[in-house]
Amino acid sequence: MSGLILVAGEALVDLIPEGTAEAPLFRPVLGGSPFNVALALARLGAPSAYAGRLSLDAMGERFAGALGAAGVDLSLAVRDARPSPLALVTRDGDGSASYGFYLAGTAYDGEAPLGGPWPDGVAHLHVGSFAALDERHGPATLKALSAFAGTGSTSYDPNIRPALMPGRAETLRRVTARVGLAGVVKASEEDLAWLYPGRDPLDAAHSWSLLGPRLTVVTRGAAGAVAFAAGKAVAVPAPAVAVADTVGAGDCFMAALLAAMHRDGALVAGAEPPTRVAVVRWLTFAVAAAAIVCARQGADPPLLAEVERALAA
């Protein structure tokens, strides 16, 4: 079994809409793609560490408390007196979420805590979302990903947020550079559709698989997921579920994929391309975990036992 999984990136408060148009209410929920991944990894039984910036305000204490309670290593987390960053969530009729962000003047607005030294036993680095691309944290994230690519395994999830991107062409350039340094890459169909307008997302993902990743995965919502490994495509369906919302589902999928690979000892430097049987096993675990999140309000990743029960059923 491989060692500690280090997750780098943002933690921010998702403001989930409730109530009615006449009397709108917003419920604060702990969020941010990398935070979600670190938390979900720990809940799924994989040892994780979080490298990000957390406020000292009440919500920042909740972030630290949730990670600590799950057993996430916080030795690289930076605490900042400024308030927690916010994401205002809106939902479409099918439960799909979109976001408006408030980052300036918050705890996020500072140097990325990726200069090291890293905790002992780190074997895998996961980066993703806008913290991996923007002007604040992007350069340090790229440097860390490049440095770690030669000594451990790496993964990347672009988790595209157009409102925070520098423009499609520049975003694609930055994303492609990170894809080329990652051993495992996950993107949603929506990510790929934004990056490559008019192009089949699976064709775009296949082109990414030729840049270096040994596993490139596309999540397709209710249609499941498709992975490219060793030149072959592998598809698995998603369980049927009554969708409450999709907030955090992609992050849980990413964490579950890494947790399943970790359990099989596949998150190591220089690993061989995975077998089809292994990829099916990993994807099946990941779509089951993501389906559980879709049935809940907000990003609430399941425990390992919950996923195992769902798979058994």
Secondary structure, DSSP 8 states (H G I E B T S, - for coil): ---EEEEES--EEEEEEEE-SSSEEEEEEEE-HHHHHHHHHHHTT--EEEESEEESSHHHHHHHHHHHHHT-B-TT-EEESS---EEEEEE-TTS-EEEEEE-TTSTTSS--S-SS---TTEEEEEEESGGGTSTTTHHHHHHHHHHHTTTSEEEEE----GGGSS-HHHHHHHHHHHHTT-SEEEEEHHHHHHHSTTS-HHHHHHHHHTTS-SEEEEE-GGG-EEEEETTEEEEE-------S--TTHHHHHHHHHHHHHHHTT--STT-----HHHHHHHHHHHHHHHHHHHTSSSS----HHHHHHHHH-
